[in-house]
Amino acid sequence: MPMITIEAGKMDREMKKTLIKGITEAASMATGIRPQAFTVCIHENDHDNIGVGGECLADVLAREE
């Protein structure tokens, strides 16, 4: 069974469901393996634990609000 692991920031349940479905469909199409064979594991990280462009993601997101 293929395992897909995603490292990401915090997401709500609907975002996770959409991501899992889309990633599974794309992987199935690319490999020809049936979607039911895939396992998707999302590792959520606090925005304080992610750096983007040399800055803490929490700070970057706060500026965008």
N, CA, C and O atoms as CSV, one atom per row, in Angstrom:
chain,resi,resn,atom,element,x,y,z
A,1,MET,N,N,0.838,-1.190,0.000
A,1,MET,CA,C,0.000,0.000,0.000
A,1,MET,C,C,0.882,1.252,0.000
A,1,MET,O,O,1.714,1.422,0.891
A,2,PRO,N,N,0.708,2.109,-0.973
A,2,PRO,CA,C,1.477,3.347,-1.005
A,2,PRO,C,C,1.077,4.279,0.140
A,2,PRO,O,O,-0.102,4.405,0.470
A,3,MET,N,N,2.070,4.922,0.732
A,3,MET,CA,C,1.849,5.859,1.827
A,3,MET,C,C,2.298,7.236,1.379
A,3,MET,O,O,3.427,7.412,0.921
A,4,ILE,N,N,1.408,8.216,1.514
A,4,ILE,CA,C,1.721,9.605,1.184
A,4,ILE,C,C,1.701,10.387,2.486
A,4,ILE,O,O,0.700,10.381,3.203
A,5,THR,N,N,2.799,11.059,2.794
A,5,THR,CA,C,2.895,11.852,4.012
A,5,THR,C,C,3.007,13.320,3.636
A,5,THR,O,O,3.795,13.697,2.768
A,6,ILE,N,N,2.202,14.145,4.308
A,6,ILE,CA,C,2.171,15.579,4.037
A,6,ILE,C,C,2.517,16.316,5.330
A,6,ILE,O,O,1.908,16.067,6.370
A,7,GLU,N,N,3.477,17.205,5.266
A,7,GLU,CA,C,3.817,18.095,6.371
A,7,GLU,C,C,3.180,19.432,6.064
A,7,GLU,O,O,3.426,20.003,5.002
A,8,ALA,N,N,2.361,19.945,6.976
A,8,ALA,CA,C,1.637,21.184,6.694
A,8,ALA,C,C,1.366,21.942,7.982
A,8,ALA,O,O,1.559,21.430,9.084
A,9,GLY,N,N,0.912,23.176,7.809
A,9,GLY,CA,C,0.445,23.964,8.944
A,9,GLY,C,C,-0.938,23.482,9.357
A,9,GLY,O,O,-1.485,22.548,8.769
A,10,LYS,N,N,-1.490,24.120,10.363
A,10,LYS,CA,C,-2.806,23.755,10.876
A,10,LYS,C,C,-3.865,23.949,9.793
A,10,LYS,O,O,-3.853,24.945,9.070
A,11,MET,N,N,-4.775,22.987,9.691
A,11,MET,CA,C,-5.867,23.041,8.726
A,11,MET,C,C,-7.154,22.612,9.411
A,11,MET,O,O,-7.136,21.859,10.385
A,12,ASP,N,N,-8.272,23.102,8.889
A,12,ASP,CA,C,-9.541,22.621,9.434
A,12,ASP,C,C,-9.903,21.298,8.765
A,12,ASP,O,O,-9.272,20.892,7.789
A,13,ARG,N,N,-10.910,20.642,9.291
A,13,ARG,CA,C,-11.295,19.305,8.821
A,13,ARG,C,C,-11.651,19.289,7.337
A,13,ARG,O,O,-11.266,18.363,6.623
A,14,GLU,N,N,-12.378,20.294,6.863
A,14,GLU,CA,C,-12.773,20.332,5.449
A,14,GLU,C,C,-11.564,20.466,4.530
A,14,GLU,O,O,-11.511,19.834,3.474
A,15,MET,N,N,-10.603,21.280,4.925
A,15,MET,CA,C,-9.384,21.418,4.123
A,15,MET,C,C,-8.646,20.091,4.035
A,15,MET,O,O,-8.153,19.721,2.969
A,16,LYS,N,N,-8.567,19.366,5.161
A,16,LYS,CA,C,-7.886,18.070,5.175
A,16,LYS,C,C,-8.599,17.073,4.272
A,16,LYS,O,O,-7.956,16.339,3.521
A,17,LYS,N,N,-9.921,17.046,4.344
A,17,LYS,CA,C,-10.687,16.126,3.507
A,17,LYS,C,C,-10.458,16.415,2.028
A,17,LYS,O,O,-10.289,15.492,1.232
A,18,THR,N,N,-10.453,17.694,1.662
A,18,THR,CA,C,-10.227,18.091,0.273
A,18,THR,C,C,-8.816,17.710,-0.168
A,18,THR,O,O,-8.628,17.199,-1.272
A,19,LEU,N,N,-7.841,17.953,0.675
A,19,LEU,CA,C,-6.445,17.630,0.361
A,19,LEU,C,C,-6.265,16.122,0.196
A,19,LEU,O,O,-5.639,15.675,-0.765
A,20,ILE,N,N,-6.806,15.341,1.122
A,20,ILE,CA,C,-6.681,13.884,1.054
A,20,ILE,C,C,-7.298,13.356,-0.231
A,20,ILE,O,O,-6.702,12.521,-0.910
A,21,LYS,N,N,-8.479,13.833,-0.566
A,21,LYS,CA,C,-9.158,13.374,-1.786
A,21,LYS,C,C,-8.351,13.736,-3.034
A,21,LYS,O,O,-8.133,12.891,-3.902
A,22,GLY,N,N,-7.910,14.991,-3.119
A,22,GLY,CA,C,-7.172,15.445,-4.293
A,22,GLY,C,C,-5.840,14.750,-4.473
A,22,GLY,O,O,-5.480,14.364,-5.585
A,23,ILE,N,N,-5.106,14.588,-3.383
A,23,ILE,CA,C,-3.801,13.917,-3.445
A,23,ILE,C,C,-3.981,12.455,-3.847
A,23,ILE,O,O,-3.219,11.931,-4.659
A,24,THR,N,N,-4.983,11.806,-3.278
A,24,THR,CA,C,-5.242,10.401,-3.602
A,24,THR,C,C,-5.612,10.241,-5.070
A,24,THR,O,O,-5.106,9.345,-5.746
A,25,GLU,N,N,-6.489,11.105,-5.563
A,25,GLU,CA,C,-6.892,11.027,-6.971
A,25,GLU,C,C,-5.705,11.257,-7.905
A,25,GLU,O,O,-5.543,10.539,-8.891
A,26,ALA,N,N,-4.881,12.247,-7.600
A,26,ALA,CA,C,-3.722,12.551,-8.444
A,26,ALA,C,C,-2.723,11.391,-8.438
A,26,ALA,O,O,-2.201,11.012,-9.486
A,27,ALA,N,N,-2.462,10.837,-7.270
A,27,ALA,CA,C,-1.508,9.732,-7.165
A,27,ALA,C,C,-2.033,8.498,-7.890
A,27,ALA,O,O,-1.268,7.782,-8.537
A,28,SER,N,N,-3.329,8.248,-7.782
A,28,SER,CA,C,-3.929,7.104,-8.457
A,28,SER,C,C,-3.831,7.252,-9.975
A,28,SER,O,O,-3.484,6.300,-10.674
A,29,MET,N,N,-4.136,8.441,-10.477
A,29,MET,CA,C,-4.045,8.688,-11.917
A,29,MET,C,C,-2.610,8.553,-12.415
A,29,MET,O,O,-2.373,7.999,-13.489
A,30,ALA,N,N,-1.659,9.056,-11.643
A,30,ALA,CA,C,-0.262,9.044,-12.065
A,30,ALA,C,C,0.346,7.640,-12.048
A,30,ALA,O,O,1.228,7.331,-12.849
A,31,THR,N,N,-0.128,6.795,-11.136
A,31,THR,CA,C,0.486,5.483,-10.962
A,31,THR,C,C,-0.337,4.323,-11.508
A,31,THR,O,O,0.193,3.235,-11.735
A,32,GLY,N,N,-1.639,4.554,-11.721
A,32,GLY,CA,C,-2.507,3.466,-12.140
A,32,GLY,C,C,-2.900,2.533,-11.001
A,32,GLY,O,O,-3.495,1.480,-11.230
A,33,ILE,N,N,-2.571,2.917,-9.789
A,33,ILE,CA,C,-2.938,2.132,-8.603
A,33,ILE,C,C,-4.299,2.619,-8.125
A,33,ILE,O,O,-4.562,3.821,-8.112
A,34,ARG,N,N,-5.163,1.690,-7.733
A,34,ARG,CA,C,-6.511,2.070,-7.309
A,34,ARG,C,C,-6.457,2.991,-6.087
A,34,ARG,O,O,-5.602,2.806,-5.221
A,35,PRO,N,N,-7.346,3.972,-6.001
A,35,PRO,CA,C,-7.331,4.946,-4.901
A,35,PRO,C,C,-7.425,4.301,-3.514
A,35,PRO,O,O,-6.845,4.808,-2.553
A,36,GLN,N,N,-8.151,3.189,-3.410
A,36,GLN,CA,C,-8.332,2.540,-2.117
A,36,GLN,C,C,-7.028,1.989,-1.534
A,36,GLN,O,O,-6.965,1.674,-0.346
A,37,ALA,N,N,-6.001,1.875,-2.355
A,37,ALA,CA,C,-4.723,1.344,-1.892
A,37,ALA,C,C,-3.875,2.397,-1.177
A,37,ALA,O,O,-2.939,2.049,-0.458
A,38,PHE,N,N,-4.193,3.680,-1.368
A,38,PHE,CA,C,-3.373,4.751,-0.812
A,38,PHE,C,C,-3.742,5.077,0.630
A,38,PHE,O,O,-4.915,5.079,1.005
A,39,THR,N,N,-2.734,5.348,1.414
A,39,THR,CA,C,-2.905,5.886,2.766
A,39,THR,C,C,-2.275,7.269,2.769
A,39,THR,O,O,-1.133,7.437,2.338
A,40,VAL,N,N,-3.013,8.258,3.251
A,40,VAL,CA,C,-2.501,9.633,3.339
A,40,VAL,C,C,-2.419,10.006,4.815
A,40,VAL,O,O,-3.388,9.865,5.560
A,41,CYS,N,N,-1.260,10.479,5.218
A,41,CYS,CA,C,-1.050,10.892,6.609
A,41,CYS,C,C,-0.630,12.365,6.619
A,41,CYS,O,O,0.362,12.744,5.997
A,42,ILE,N,N,-1.395,13.177,7.328
A,42,ILE,CA,C,-1.088,14.606,7.432
A,42,ILE,C,C,-0.473,14.882,8.801
A,42,ILE,O,O,-1.079,14.593,9.833
A,43,HIS,N,N,0.717,15.436,8.799
A,43,HIS,CA,C,1.372,15.875,10.020
A,43,HIS,C,C,1.184,17.388,10.108
A,43,HIS,O,O,1.751,18.137,9.313
A,44,GLU,N,N,0.388,17.829,11.075
A,44,GLU,CA,C,0.152,19.261,11.241
A,44,GLU,C,C,1.191,19.864,12.175
A,44,GLU,O,O,1.548,19.280,13.198
A,45,ASN,N,N,1.661,21.033,11.804
A,45,ASN,CA,C,2.634,21.759,12.601
A,45,ASN,C,C,2.072,23.130,12.962
A,45,ASN,O,O,1.407,23.768,12.146
A,46,ASP,N,N,2.337,23.573,14.169
A,46,ASP,CA,C,1.962,24.936,14.547
A,46,ASP,C,C,2.692,25.908,13.634
A,46,ASP,O,O,3.827,25.659,13.226
A,47,HIS,N,N,2.043,27.003,13.321
A,47,HIS,CA,C,2.657,28.010,12.454
A,47,HIS,C,C,3.919,28.600,13.073
A,47,HIS,O,O,4.757,29.150,12.358
A,48,ASP,N,N,4.064,28.494,14.376
A,48,ASP,CA,C,5.295,28.946,15.035
A,48,ASP,C,C,6.469,28.018,14.742
A,48,ASP,O,O,7.625,28.394,14.937
A,49,ASN,N,N,6.175,26.810,14.276
A,49,ASN,CA,C,7.226,25.818,14.025
A,49,ASN,C,C,7.592,25.692,12.554
A,49,ASN,O,O,8.312,24.771,12.169
A,50,ILE,N,N,7.103,26.607,11.735
A,50,ILE,CA,C,7.381,26.578,10.299
A,50,ILE,C,C,8.028,27.893,9.889
A,50,ILE,O,O,7.560,28.965,10.272
A,51,GLY,N,N,9.088,27.815,9.122
A,51,GLY,CA,C,9.752,29.006,8.612
A,51,GLY,C,C,9.553,29.125,7.115
A,51,GLY,O,O,9.667,28.132,6.398
A,52,VAL,N,N,9.257,30.319,6.629
A,52,VAL,CA,C,9.076,30.579,5.204
A,52,VAL,C,C,9.891,31.812,4.850
A,52,VAL,O,O,9.685,32.880,5.427
A,53,GLY,N,N,10.796,31.677,3.926
A,53,GLY,CA,C,11.602,32.816,3.501
A,53,GLY,C,C,12.408,33.420,4.635
A,53,GLY,O,O,12.654,34.626,4.645
A,54,GLY,N,N,12.819,32.604,5.582
A,54,GLY,CA,C,13.622,33.083,6.702
A,54,GLY,C,C,12.820,33.685,7.837
A,54,GLY,O,O,13.392,34.238,8.776
A,55,GLU,N,N,11.493,33.584,7.761
A,55,GLU,CA,C,10.635,34.140,8.801
A,55,GLU,C,C,9.705,33.069,9.351
A,55,GLU,O,O,9.409,32.079,8.682
A,56,CYS,N,N,9.258,33.280,10.560
A,56,CYS,CA,C,8.280,32.398,11.175
A,56,CYS,C,C,6.950,32.547,10.427
A,56,CYS,O,O,6.494,33.666,10.191
A,57,LEU,N,N,6.327,31.420,10.055
A,57,LEU,CA,C,5.079,31.471,9.302
A,57,LEU,C,C,3.985,32.229,10.054
A,57,LEU,O,O,3.169,32.906,9.429
A,58,ALA,N,N,3.956,32.126,11.359
A,58,ALA,CA,C,2.947,32.851,12.146
A,58,ALA,C,C,3.059,34.359,11.897
A,58,ALA,O,O,2.043,35.047,11.797
A,59,ASP,N,N,4.286,34.871,11.796
A,59,ASP,CA,C,4.489,36.294,11.540
A,59,ASP,C,C,4.043,36.677,10.119
A,59,ASP,O,O,3.425,37.721,9.911
A,60,VAL,N,N,4.366,35.823,9.159
A,60,VAL,CA,C,3.992,36.076,7.768
A,60,VAL,C,C,2.467,36.115,7.645
A,60,VAL,O,O,1.915,37.012,7.009
A,61,LEU,N,N,1.798,35.148,8.250
A,61,LEU,CA,C,0.333,35.102,8.184
A,61,LEU,C,C,-0.306,36.279,8.902
A,61,LEU,O,O,-1.328,36.800,8.456
A,62,ALA,N,N,0.285,36.697,10.002
A,62,ALA,CA,C,-0.268,37.831,10.762
A,62,ALA,C,C,-0.243,39.112,9.919
A,62,ALA,O,O,-1.156,39.932,10.016
A,63,ARG,N,N,0.775,39.284,9.112
A,63,ARG,CA,C,0.871,40.465,8.239
A,63,ARG,C,C,-0.184,40.429,7.133
A,63,ARG,O,O,-0.631,41.476,6.664
A,64,GLU,N,N,-0.577,39.237,6.722
A,64,GLU,CA,C,-1.528,39.096,5.627
A,64,GLU,C,C,-2.969,39.315,6.054
A,64,GLU,O,O,-3.845,39.468,5.202
A,65,GLU,N,N,-3.231,39.333,7.340
A,65,GLU,CA,C,-4.619,39.484,7.823
A,65,GLU,C,C,-5.113,40.875,7.671
A,65,GLU,O,O,-6.254,41.167,8.027
